[in-house]
Amino acid sequence: MKRLILLPLFMLIGIAFSYSQDVKFNKGIVTIDGKDCLKYDGSEMSGFSYYNMAGEELLFVDYKRGGPKNVMYWMMTFVKDKVKMTNTSLMSRKDIIAKLVKTGALTNCDTNADKLSSFVLKYDERIDQ
């Protein structure tokens, strides 16, 4: 009986890990699947920026409190693309980058305008409006 329960569980875990991105933060560099992809600076409390390797700012993320329910949320400003959004479900810097890569909004270490508009449409919770 235990094998019947454990087998599907291990299969689900294996599938989840096989489709996830390997995102690492180390000394101001974001590595995605083993490739140095972005630079970053700042902190989660004061806001942080992501830059492509040429130094162009792509994304500024700030942690805020507000909205009708006075919740903590991420304010994400895609500087290069001049787009803003808010979100509470992406829980960390790693979650944000991994979701951008998974949806194609971040490809070849740069934002993809078409995919980014779909990303914002899907994940913007409009907390600040």
Disulfide bonds with the S-S distance in Angstrom:
Cys37-Cys109 2.06
